[in-house]
Amino acid sequence: MDGIVSGVVRDAYLKELGVNGWSDLTTHSPYSYLQEPYESRSPEALRQDYPQLYSGASGPTPRALAAASTPSGAFFYFLQPQLWEDIAAEPNGYFEASLDERVQGQHVKQLSRELKHQQFKAKSLEDIREEVQRMPILEARELCVFIGLLLARSVVPNKEKLANHWKTREEGAIPRGRFGRFMTRDRFMHISRNLHFSSNGDPRAATDRSRKLRPVVDALQDRFAAGYTPPAVMAFDHERLPSRSTFNLMRVYIKDKPHKWGTNLFMFFEVFCVKKERSGQRSSADQKSDPAAVVRNLKQVLGPTAPPNGEMRLVVMDRFYSSVPLSMQLLTVGFNSIGTVRTDRQGLSTKLIPKKLAGDKKKPPKIKRLGHVQPDRIVRRDKLTREQHEVACPRIVKDYQTYMDGVDVHDQLRLQRYSLQLCIKYKKNYKGLFLGLVDLAIIDSYIVFNAARAASNLLKTSYIEFLKQLHLELCQLRDEDWEGLIVDETFQATPLKDKNTVRIRRRSHTPILNDEWRRGNNNQGRKRRTRACTVCSLLKGAGTGRCGDSSSYVQKPMAWCVFLCEKKRHTLKGKLLSCFDIWHKSWRNGALAPAPQHGGKRTIRARAPAQHPAQGNDSDEDSRHESIVGNSRQQKRARRVVTD
């Protein structure tokens, strides 16, 4: 029994099970049954075949239905505004880190152009750097507009060239110049060029294959699980994010798929469940095999043990996963299973497998379905006449065909017509995979949006109508609209997910020591310069004294510095917290920062980070007695945070 629970079943036991562990075959004549009138199967009939089936609530959660009053509301429930804020922080740092390389690349291109066209004059490195630095920092609202424009491209594709969406010269009935009303071409290309989602210096990069998308994957995993309660019957299959890049460490090859190379994702009914990478763990069971993926993801969504009340769920899967040991293991954790199975699986009855004859070595194994063999019928379409006919079949076949169609519909929506991932091509594979994840979130948003309309006695909308309305709402976002979304509690993480989310984001916000210096006392040596703490300045009362100072700051997710002290000075909700924890946990990286307590308007200075001196060029006198100030680029990015 312990081996079955762990997924390790001995070969000798499976061979004995195949010989003596199955009952004799029973056959039914379908002709008398086909003469009877056709009756649709009631939901209670399914509970007779699978006793103790789960009968509780299922479908979108009340919180998800409340958010799905509009297409953008359903979209921001899964892809929360705070997630977009975190995503927008990384491209700004990536832009700064690769600035020298881009300036040098543009300079080389201009020199090559100058050789071909004598009338063209190449700019100096300083001029190119100054021109590149004029680009404003990326904001989360602009990322949403960027997604909205890609939605428009997926609905009305332009196969000729991406830049033609901004072309203003008319060419007959071809639409032109529409994208320029919402975003300039240079700004769109700047966002597309600088898309980045995690730091390259993350220590998890050595063990995590999906490190480039890990923040997005973790956030979507939590939101998908929080927004939908699994029903009694679930289909399990894998989804495919097309990717042919050899740098994609997660790509696999399946020859029978339209997109043969890609990354596999494990799916329950239309809800995405990511495959977790495990490093440093060894066991006798193969934790990366396909049957193990079923158990691992079921435990991730519904818990590691069976429900105490004995209720069970039904899992429908195809031959890619199903096996006799897997069905036995699922029973131990509270799941029935049906599906197709390959006849070369161990543990199957030897009576099901015909003896091999001469010349049968190259023939593919036949497929058998395990389950109830009571006669039933399904409607099939004849390939020649294209007419529908009733065909006799075992009842288990009808159950399989009924509940396995959801994944196929999901593929049609995401890969055959309107796909963000397929409407634009990237050299860097993680950018395309990110758009594939956004496609999954959009389809789940569509499902929840229609569920909310059905609950309000409204007609369901088609998928294309949903996409058109969503693209309008995303493209028309303004700064004041985004500020309202940030503070809206409907789009905040659920209480059960807050602790994990804060812990994940805390690792990316580490204090950085200020690299500005001043003269020491009596001109003896030097000391690190301190600045007023931002949290202390905002919480400073009318009768209190001087607020705290700090020599450390946090730069992410902004291009300017927020100085925070680590001393526990203030009490919020009965807990004594440091200013660092107040800024990140209670105020969500400053998005929920309150007005100053003493009333009136107050301007809190936001300083640009200090510029590190070049090695070998700084003198001892400069390093001791002169403060290091930011360069012109950083001075332009210095802002003022105004609080009422």
Phi and psi in degrees as a GROMACS rama.xvg file:
@    title "Ramachandran Plot"
@    xaxis  label "Phi"
@    yaxis  label "Psi"
@TYPE xy
-64.0286  -35.952  ASP-2
-66.9487  -36.4779  GLY-3
-65.8988  -42.4049  ILE-4
-62.9314  -38.9078  VAL-5
-82.9419  -7.00493  SER-6
87.2756  8.97349  GLY-7
-110.885  108.094  VAL-8
-117.712  130.742  VAL-9
-65.5531  147.178  ARG-10
-65.1128  -36.6329  ASP-11
-64.1723  -38.3484  ALA-12
-66.2206  -39.4964  TYR-13
-67.2663  -37.9693  LEU-14
-65.7843  -40.8672  LYS-15
-65.8913  -36.6685  GLU-16
-64.3918  -37.9739  LEU-17
-66.6011  -26.479  GLY-18
-91.7809  -46.2541  VAL-19
-118.483  1.1198  ASN-20
-98.3227  5.65093  GLY-21
-121.51  147.881  TRP-22
-78.4647  168.327  SER-23
-69.602  154.19  ASP-24
-68.7596  141.501  LEU-25
-119.596  140.315  THR-26
-119.301  150.633  THR-27
-130.299  140.806  HIS-28
-84.4172  121.923  SER-29
-80.1294  -11.8634  PRO-30
-70.8061  -45.6309  TYR-31
-65.7724  -32.4078  SER-32
-70.6999  -35.6305  TYR-33
-69.1231  -18.6854  LEU-34
-77.2349  -17.7371  GLN-35
-78.697  154.881  GLU-36
-65.548  145.373  PRO-37
-76.3028  132.004  TYR-38
-129.269  131.443  GLU-39
-69.4611  151.123  SER-40
-83.9439  129.355  ARG-41
-79.9784  155.899  SER-42
-60.0251  -31.1651  PRO-43
-67.6219  -26.1185  GLU-44
-65.4268  -32.3349  ALA-45
-65.5355  -34.5222  LEU-46
-72.4726  -23.6476  ARG-47
-71.9465  -36.9972  GLN-48
-75.1547  -33.1979  ASP-49
-123.82  89.8093  TYR-50
-66.3659  158.544  PRO-51
59.5716  32.28  GLN-52
-71.0248  144.987  LEU-53
-58.5171  132.036  TYR-54
-123.94  12.6957  SER-55
-82.7148  -170.441  GLY-56
-68.4987  148.087  ALA-57
-151.497  167.286  SER-58
101.508  -167.705  GLY-59
-60.0555  141.161  PRO-60
-72.397  158.81  THR-61
-57.6295  -35.0232  PRO-62
-66.0967  -38.6353  ARG-63
-69.4411  -39.0645  ALA-64
-65.7132  -36.6221  LEU-65
-65.9703  -34.1876  ALA-66
-78.5981  -21.1023  ALA-67
-90.7199  34.1596  ALA-68
-71.0562  -24.1646  SER-69
-131.567  160.481  THR-70
-58.5677  -40.9615  PRO-71
-68.0059  -31.2118  SER-72
-63.8937  -44.0727  GLY-73
-65.6613  -36.1984  ALA-74
-64.9072  -45.5655  PHE-75
-77.1965  -11.4372  PHE-76
-70.6297  -39.9144  TYR-77
-86.3252  -42.5488  PHE-78
-105.455  87.3158  LEU-79
-69.3532  151.782  GLN-80
-56.0099  -36.3613  PRO-81
-65.189  -32.9198  GLN-82
-64.3733  -40.661  LEU-83
-65.6439  -34.4489  TRP-84
-63.5563  -42.5497  GLU-85
-67.4303  -37.2712  ASP-86
-66.5111  -39.9476  ILE-87
-67.0964  -20.1953  ALA-88
-72.3695  -36.0899  ALA-89
-69.7946  -43.5598  GLU-90
-58.7391  -32.6869  PRO-91
-65.2085  -44.9449  ASN-92
-67.2609  -36.6562  GLY-93
-65.628  -36.3253  TYR-94
-64.6054  -43.1692  PHE-95
-66.2277  -39.9215  GLU-96
-68.3869  -33.8091  ALA-97
-100.907  15.8261  SER-98
-64.6563  -47.6189  LEU-99
-61.5077  -41.531  ASP-100
-64.345  -38.384  GLU-101
-72.4385  -38.6696  ARG-102
-62.7486  -43.2697  VAL-103
-64.9409  -39.2411  GLN-104
-64.7212  -42.5314  GLY-105
-65.4693  -36.4176  GLN-106
-65.3698  -39.8178  HIS-107
-65.6456  -40.1179  VAL-108
-64.4013  -40.0607  LYS-109
-68.4113  -36.2615  GLN-110
-65.1412  -39.2014  LEU-111
-66.2963  -36.6225  SER-112
-70.0224  -33.5405  ARG-113
-66.0221  -34.0712  GLU-114
-68.1784  -32.9963  LEU-115
-82.4357  -34.7604  LYS-116
-124.903  106.731  HIS-117
-68.3971  -24.2927  GLN-118
-74.2522  -13.8867  GLN-119
-90.7305  134.577  PHE-120
-113.212  124.338  LYS-121
-72.3259  143.71  ALA-122
-83.993  156.963  LYS-123
-75.4135  166.244  SER-124
-62.3142  -37.0626  LEU-125
-66.5093  -40.3887  GLU-126
-67.0818  -40.55  ASP-127
-65.7722  -41.3413  ILE-128
-62.1128  -43.1932  ARG-129
-64.3174  -37.262  GLU-130
-68.6451  -40.4758  GLU-131
-67.7838  -36.9128  VAL-132
-71.6441  -10.9769  GLN-133
-73.0298  -14.8101  ARG-134
-65.7931  124.215  MET-135
-63.8834  158.679  PRO-136
-68.2659  155.159  ILE-137
-78.8039  136.532  LEU-138
-114.213  155.133  GLU-139
-63.8027  -35.6594  ALA-140
-62.2738  -37.1043  ARG-141
-67.3625  -31.8418  GLU-142
-62.7968  -38.8408  LEU-143
-67.7846  -38.248  CYS-144
-63.8192  -38.2134  VAL-145
-59.4741  -44.7214  PHE-146
-65.3827  -38.8101  ILE-147
-61.1617  -39.5867  GLY-148
-68.6992  -35.9012  LEU-149
-66.5931  -34.2882  LEU-150
-62.1042  -42.007  LEU-151
-63.0055  -37.214  ALA-152
-68.2454  -34.85  ARG-153
-71.1004  -32.3108  SER-154
-76.0105  -44.404  VAL-155
-121.256  83.5472  VAL-156
-70.9549  151.221  PRO-157
-119.969  100.968  ASN-158
-77.11  -11.1286  LYS-159
-79.9099  -57.5093  GLU-160
-164.168  141.345  LYS-161
-64.0133  -39.0874  LEU-162
-66.4472  -16.8132  ALA-163
-68.7178  -13.6266  ASN-164
-65.4224  -22.7215  HIS-165
-100.719  1.70778  TRP-166
-71.6329  131.035  LYS-167
-98.2295  -16.8695  THR-168
-75.9889  125.305  ARG-169
-76.4515  145.304  GLU-170
-134.606  81.1546  GLU-171
66.5427  -128.121  GLY-172
-90.4613  3.6076  ALA-173
-77.037  123.623  ILE-174
-70.1035  139.384  PRO-175
-136.724  155.772  ARG-176
68.9692  24.3026  GLY-177
-88.4365  -33.1567  ARG-178
-67.4727  -29.1175  PHE-179
-65.1302  -15.1427  GLY-180
-73.261  -20.0945  ARG-181
-114.269  -28.0443  PHE-182
-162.765  139.697  MET-183
-71.3219  159.249  THR-184
-65.4765  -42.4871  ARG-185
-63.2181  -37.4955  ASP-186
-69.3198  -39.0674  ARG-187
-62.2968  -45.2983  PHE-188
-67.2985  -34.5132  MET-189
-63.8662  -42.4027  HIS-190
-65.8648  -44.9213  ILE-191
-63.7533  -35.3117  SER-192
-74.6479  -29.3125  ARG-193
-107.008  14.2955  ASN-194
-59.3497  124.726  LEU-195
-152.844  147.238  HIS-196
-129.191  -14.9258  PHE-197
-151.875  157.548  SER-198
-74.6019  139.896  SER-199
-71.1021  -17.2272  ASN-200
-91.3822  10.0189  GLY-201
-64.5509  130.925  ASP-202
-64.7149  -19.2746  PRO-203
-75.6795  -5.12888  ARG-204
-64.2521  -23.8872  ALA-205
-76.8662  -21.5652  ALA-206
-119.64  -16.5525  THR-207
-102.905  117.449  ASP-208
-71.0108  -28.5413  ARG-209
-101.549  33.5699  SER-210
-62.2774  -30.3743  ARG-211
-65.2612  -27.3424  LYS-212
-117.645  11.4393  LEU-213
-58.2311  -44.5669  ARG-214
-59.6391  -39.4481  PRO-215
-70.5933  -41.6701  VAL-216
-63.7166  -44.4451  VAL-217
-63.1381  -41.7274  ASP-218
-66.1658  -44.356  ALA-219
-67.3948  -36.3773  LEU-220
-59.6871  -42.6393  GLN-221
-69.0133  -42.4767  ASP-222
-71.7812  -38.7055  ARG-223
-64.4273  -41.197  PHE-224
-70.7353  -32.0545  ALA-225
-80.0625  -21.2992  ALA-226
-95.052  -3.56445  GLY-227
-147.152  128.664  TYR-228
-91.8371  123.469  THR-229
-60.9551  139.411  PRO-230
-81.4757  -173.684  PRO-231
-72.742  -32.0283  ALA-232
-118.205  127.13  VAL-233
-130.314  139.414  MET-234
-96.3844  134.659  ALA-235
-117.018  125.905  PHE-236
-158.08  175.899  ASP-237
-108.953  142.948  HIS-238
-101.73  161.836  GLU-239
-129.682  124.329  ARG-240
-98.5601  108.996  LEU-241
-59.3224  133.4  PRO-242
-164.21  116.556  SER-243
-100.448  -0.18096  ARG-244
-65.5616  133.675  SER-245
-72.33  -14.8244  THR-246
-82.3316  -8.38264  PHE-247
-79.5781  107.02  ASN-248
-73.2973  -10.6901  LEU-249
-105.51  6.16722  MET-250
-78.1632  146.974  ARG-251
-133.121  163.499  VAL-252
-115.476  126.078  TYR-253
-131.928  116.816  ILE-254
-72.8337  -23.0701  LYS-255
-89.0144  5.47911  ASP-256
-97.0972  151.581  LYS-257
-60.3134  -39.8815  PRO-258
-105.584  99.5356  HIS-259
-71.0061  -30.7923  LYS-260
-106.414  136.055  TRP-261
176.979  -179.711  GLY-262
-104.561  128.971  THR-263
-88.3249  136.364  ASN-264
-122.925  139.226  LEU-265
-89.902  134.401  PHE-266
-125.147  141.91  MET-267
-114.18  125.205  PHE-268
40.8962  -103.557  PHE-269
-116.046  18.4434  GLU-270
-111.557  129.568  VAL-271
-77.7902  136.409  PHE-272
-133.492  111.317  CYS-273
-73.6026  148.018  VAL-274
-80.5756  121.455  LYS-275
-83.8442  137.046  LYS-276
-88.3409  132.521  GLU-277
-118.269  127.402  ARG-278
-123.18  146.638  SER-279
76.8948  12.4988  GLY-280
-118.962  134.884  GLN-281
-131.553  138.65  ARG-282
-151.642  170.353  SER-283
-72.8015  -22.8925  SER-284
-89.3777  143.906  ALA-285
-78.8686  106.643  ASP-286
-79.3438  -4.37441  GLN-287
-108.988  5.16434  LYS-288
-76.6519  164.807  SER-289
-68.35  -42.5825  ASP-290
-61.5482  -36.9687  PRO-291
-65.0913  -29.4121  ALA-292
-65.5123  -34.0617  ALA-293
-62.9713  -49.5784  VAL-294
-67.1118  -42.5488  VAL-295
-61.2343  -43.7843  ARG-296
-77.7894  -30.6486  ASN-297
-63.2616  -41.8855  LEU-298
-66.7641  -32.9215  LYS-299
-66.4022  -36.8196  GLN-300
-87.6953  -41.794  VAL-301
-112.96  2.06054  LEU-302
105.273  158.614  GLY-303
-79.0194  -15.6023  PRO-304
-125.213  166.212  THR-305
-71.8479  151.531  ALA-306
-60.2838  142.947  PRO-307
-67.3562  -24.0492  PRO-308
-82.5681  0.572972  ASN-309
83.0798  2.33  GLY-310
-69.3331  145.591  GLU-311
-128.023  158.132  MET-312
-118.134  159.906  ARG-313
-108.969  126.17  LEU-314
-110.307  126.646  VAL-315
-108.528  127.697  VAL-316
-146.963  165.439  MET-317
-99.7058  -173.574  ASP-318
-69.7192  -12.977  ARG-319
-65.7087  -26.2301  PHE-320
-116.067  -35.2325  TYR-321
-68.2915  145.729  SER-322
-165.467  165.578  SER-323
-66.975  -46.3901  VAL-324
-60.3942  -35.9194  PRO-325
-65.7572  -42.5026  LEU-326
-62.5349  -38.0045  SER-327
-67.6206  -40.2524  MET-328
-68.6811  -36.9653  GLN-329
-65.5369  -33.4447  LEU-330
-63.7104  -31.5426  LEU-331
-72.5411  -20.7046  THR-332
-110.123  11.9024  VAL-333
93.8723  35.3503  GLY-334
-136.261  130.52  PHE-335
-85.4591  161.953  ASN-336
-147.19  143.347  SER-337
-136.354  159.749  ILE-338
156.253  179.97  GLY-339
-82.8445  157.576  THR-340
-148.215  143.864  VAL-341
-76.2114  142.786  ARG-342
-74.8776  -7.67731  THR-343
-93.1792  9.89783  ASP-344
-75.0277  142.942  ARG-345
-72.8335  144.849  GLN-346
98.2435  -12.6078  GLY-347
-72.2386  153.599  LEU-348
-64.2014  133.745  SER-349
-66.9393  -16.7559  THR-350
-73.5124  -21.2051  LYS-351
-80.4582  -23.045  LEU-352
-98.0938  115.94  ILE-353
-70.5653  154.143  PRO-354
-69.1957  142.545  LYS-355
-76.0125  137.217  LYS-356
-107.941  174.372  LEU-357
-64.7803  132.12  ALA-358
88.852  4.95992  GLY-359
-94.9833  4.85605  ASP-360
-66.7881  -34.8936  LYS-361
-90.7496  -2.37304  LYS-362
-78.3744  140.127  LYS-363
-68.8869  150.403  PRO-364
-67.13  146.617  PRO-365
-75.1297  160.56  LYS-366
-108.356  132.454  ILE-367
-122.331  147.75  LYS-368
-108.448  135.129  ARG-369
-106.225  129.122  LEU-370
159.491  -155.682  GLY-371
-71.8325  136.332  HIS-372
-108.264  16.4081  VAL-373
-63.1093  141.258  GLN-374
-68.7055  142.707  PRO-375
-152.727  -172.442  ASP-376
-145.026  152.113  ARG-377
-131.611  162.727  ILE-378
-99.6447  122.167  VAL-379
-121.976  153.947  ARG-380
-102.036  127.553  ARG-381
-70.5135  133.279  ASP-382
-69.7211  -27.8055  LYS-383
-87.304  -51.7041  LEU-384
-89.6966  -14.5017  THR-385
62.9803  22.4147  ARG-386
-99.8497  152.54  GLU-387
-90.0207  137.039  GLN-388
-135.306  149.076  HIS-389
-85.0959  131.064  GLU-390
-122.772  133.496  VAL-391
-73.0543  142.703  ALA-392
-160.054  160.68  CYS-393
-65.1656  156.245  PRO-394
-63.8942  -31.824  ARG-395
-65.2506  -30.8193  ILE-396
-66.4936  -39.8451  VAL-397
-65.872  -40.6389  LYS-398
-62.9935  -41.2585  ASP-399
-63.4355  -47.0964  TYR-400
-66.0879  -32.0253  GLN-401
-69.8751  -43.4574  THR-402
-98.7063  -4.29532  TYR-403
-97.8515  -1.87683  MET-404
-76.7547  -18.9808  ASP-405
-63.0237  -39.6184  GLY-406
-67.675  -36.212  VAL-407
-65.6095  -40.4534  ASP-408
-63.773  -37.3357  VAL-409
-61.443  -42.3769  HIS-410
-62.4455  -40.6048  ASP-411
-64.1943  -39.631  GLN-412
-68.9151  -36.4526  LEU-413
-92.9111  -34.3494  ARG-414
-113.104  -16.1995  LEU-415
-101.334  -22.3999  GLN-416
-128.682  -70.2973  ARG-417
-114.346  95.6818  TYR-418
-129.232  126.564  SER-419
-67.1775  -37.9985  LEU-420
-66.2159  -32.7758  GLN-421
-91.8562  -8.0874  LEU-422
-87.4482  -8.47045  CYS-423
-148.872  140.917  ILE-424
-109.884  139.967  LYS-425
-125.463  147.016  TYR-426
-74.3533  -34.5669  LYS-427
-86.7052  121.352  LYS-428
-66.7273  -30.6657  ASN-429
-69.5535  -22.1912  TYR-430
-69.849  -43.5994  LYS-431
-65.4764  -38.6107  GLY-432
-64.6721  -35.1255  LEU-433
-61.9005  -43.8369  PHE-434
-65.5686  -32.3328  LEU-435
-64.7538  -38.3411  GLY-436
-66.5754  -37.1513  LEU-437
-64.925  -36.1713  VAL-438
-58.6448  -43.3026  ASP-439
-62.2982  -42.5248  LEU-440
-65.2255  -35.9182  ALA-441
-67.4343  -40.616  ILE-442
-66.6118  -41.2457  ILE-443
-64.3293  -35.8653  ASP-444
-63.1373  -39.7742  SER-445
-63.3042  -40.997  TYR-446
-63.6715  -46.3798  ILE-447
-68.9099  -36.1579  VAL-448
-62.8886  -44.2384  PHE-449
-68.6814  -33.3666  ASN-450
-63.885  -38.2552  ALA-451
-66.9712  -38.243  ALA-452
-66.8181  -39.6256  ARG-453
-64.8036  -36.7996  ALA-454
-67.5096  -24.3184  ALA-455
-96.5337  12.6322  SER-456
60.3514  39.0057  ASN-457
-112.003  156.753  LEU-458
-71.6836  145.178  LEU-459
-73.9924  149.545  LYS-460
-98.7859  155.019  THR-461
-76.4266  165.169  SER-462
-66.7307  -37.7782  TYR-463
-68.1221  -36.9607  ILE-464
-65.4556  -38.4519  GLU-465
-62.9574  -43.4809  PHE-466
-65.3319  -40.6781  LEU-467
-64.2694  -43.0168  LYS-468
-68.7069  -38.16  GLN-469
-65.0366  -40.2298  LEU-470
-66.87  -34.7996  HIS-471
-65.0169  -45.227  LEU-472
-68.0835  -33.7607  GLU-473
-73.8214  -41.7186  LEU-474
-69.299  -25.1468  CYS-475
-95.5876  12.4832  GLN-476
-65.9991  135.43  LEU-477
-115.898  170.675  ARG-478
-60.5116  -41.9849  ASP-479
-68.2954  -31.617  GLU-480
-65.8861  -39.939  ASP-481
-67.9418  -37.3299  TRP-482
-62.7029  -35.7452  GLU-483
-68.8462  -35.484  GLY-484
-68.0323  -35.16  LEU-485
-63.9996  -39.9019  ILE-486
-92.9321  -2.85696  VAL-487
-71.7901  122.193  ASP-488
-68.1404  -20.2526  GLU-489
-63.5519  -31.4585  THR-490
-102.239  15.5786  PHE-491
-89.3481  162.255  GLN-492
-66.6097  149.604  ALA-493
-68.4426  155.349  THR-494
-56.8579  -31.769  PRO-495
-71.2788  -20.536  LEU-496
-101.789  -7.34206  LYS-497
-61.0258  -44.7047  ASP-498
-63.9208  -44.3498  LYS-499
-65.4621  -41.7741  ASN-500
-64.6491  -43.764  THR-501
-64.7276  -38.2238  VAL-502
-66.241  -38.7169  ARG-503
-67.568  -42.4663  ILE-504
-75.7224  -25.9345  ARG-505
-64.5768  -32.696  ARG-506
-65.8924  -26.893  ARG-507
-89.5068  -4.98456  SER-508
-117.354  93.3621  HIS-509
-112.508  144.482  THR-510
-64.8468  139.798  PRO-511
-119.177  129.235  ILE-512
-70.7726  137.297  LEU-513
-68.7655  132.58  ASN-514
-101.26  38.5358  ASP-515
-112.418  141.833  GLU-516
-128.708  155.572  TRP-517
-135.503  168.909  ARG-518
-68.1141  144.483  ARG-519
-77.865  178.001  GLY-520
-62.7512  135.442  ASN-521
56.6335  32.6872  ASN-522
57.3464  29.5629  ASN-523
-98.608  108.657  GLN-524
67.1307  -149.885  GLY-525
-145.751  159.321  ARG-526
-132.211  152.356  LYS-527
-73.5503  132.955  ARG-528
-72.6781  138.875  ARG-529
-110.135  154.405  THR-530
-128.128  161.325  ARG-531
-67.5492  136.656  ALA-532
-68.7843  132.9  CYS-533
-66.2165  -41.7771  THR-534
-67.2847  -43.2666  VAL-535
-62.1106  -36.7705  CYS-536
-66.4037  -38.2676  SER-537
-73.972  -32.6278  LEU-538
-95.3316  5.54997  LEU-539
-67.4922  125.81  LYS-540
-83.7147  171.686  GLY-541
-68.7048  -33.0896  ALA-542
-100.145  2.42967  GLY-543
-85.2175  164.187  THR-544
-86.4762  -148.024  GLY-545
-70.5857  138.433  ARG-546
-78.899  171.151  CYS-547
-72.6121  155.385  GLY-548
-113.604  158.113  ASP-549
-149.033  144.494  SER-550
-103.319  4.5342  SER-551
-117.816  151.827  SER-552
-141.588  167.932  TYR-553
-119.403  126.188  VAL-554
-96.3847  -33.8489  GLN-555
-81.0424  146.79  LYS-556
-94.5467  29.6223  PRO-557
-120.165  160.354  MET-558
-84.578  1.74339  ALA-559
-121.075  163.655  TRP-560
-91.9239  140.425  CYS-561
-118.054  109.481  VAL-562
-81.3486  128.14  PHE-563
-136.573  138.525  LEU-564
-97.6483  149.828  CYS-565
-90.2219  -4.73471  GLU-566
-76.9755  138.949  LYS-567
-80.1875  103.871  LYS-568
-114.255  -29.7293  ARG-569
-119.549  153.134  HIS-570
-115.904  122.933  THR-571
-125.586  125.797  LEU-572
54.7302  39.7346  LYS-573
80.0718  5.14283  GLY-574
-118.911  135.401  LYS-575
-83.7344  114.98  LEU-576
-122.726  153.594  LEU-577
-78.8641  161.766  SER-578
-64.2708  -30.4554  CYS-579
-63.4256  -44.4317  PHE-580
-71.1123  -35.3693  ASP-581
-63.6327  -43.7078  ILE-582
-65.5987  -41.6551  TRP-583
-88.8528  -42.136  HIS-584
-88.4502  -55.7257  LYS-585
-75.8759  -36.7128  SER-586
-103.173  4.76601  TRP-587
51.2451  63.0033  ARG-588
59.9028  31.8965  ASN-589
89.99  -5.03725  GLY-590
-68.0062  -29.0198  ALA-591
-109.989  27.6604  LEU-592
-65.5816  131.904  ALA-593
-81.961  174.756  PRO-594
-75.4771  156.094  ALA-595
-57.0577  144.157  PRO-596
-71.7468  -24.6441  GLN-597
-85.2398  4.8549  HIS-598
84.0508  167.399  GLY-599
77.8528  -178.963  GLY-600
-94.1694  144.275  LYS-601
-141.643  135.142  ARG-602
-104.535  121.079  THR-603
-100.901  121.894  ILE-604
-69.5971  135.134  ARG-605
-113.188  113.339  ALA-606
-95.1078  147.657  ARG-607
-77.4618  148.489  ALA-608
-64.2689  149.413  PRO-609
-70.697  150.573  ALA-610
-89.7229  129.509  GLN-611
-78.4811  133.594  HIS-612
-70.0639  149.64  PRO-613
-69.2176  140.916  ALA-614
-70.9471  133.952  GLN-615
87.1392  -5.8015  GLY-616
-112.961  -7.79658  ASN-617
-99.7747  139.452  ASP-618
-89.5876  164.902  SER-619
-65.102  -34.985  ASP-620
-67.1572  -38.6467  GLU-621
-68.7354  -40.6309  ASP-622
-70.4758  -21.4238  SER-623
-92.7788  -43.4091  ARG-624
-114.506  -7.37395  HIS-625
-111.356  138.567  GLU-626
-76.5442  146.756  SER-627
-93.0633  123.284  ILE-628
-113.252  162.133  VAL-629
-72.6559  158.487  GLY-630
-78.497  -178.294  ASN-631
-64.6139  -34.4535  SER-632
-64.2248  -44.4274  ARG-633
-72.25  -32.2773  GLN-634
-67.1171  -33.0232  GLN-635
-68.9485  -29.0634  LYS-636
-86.6751  -8.25443  ARG-637
-64.8156  134.45  ALA-638
-123.664  175.192  ARG-639
-123.917  129.785  ARG-640
-94.8502  114.712  VAL-641
-102.697  122.709  VAL-642
-118.774  141.182  THR-643
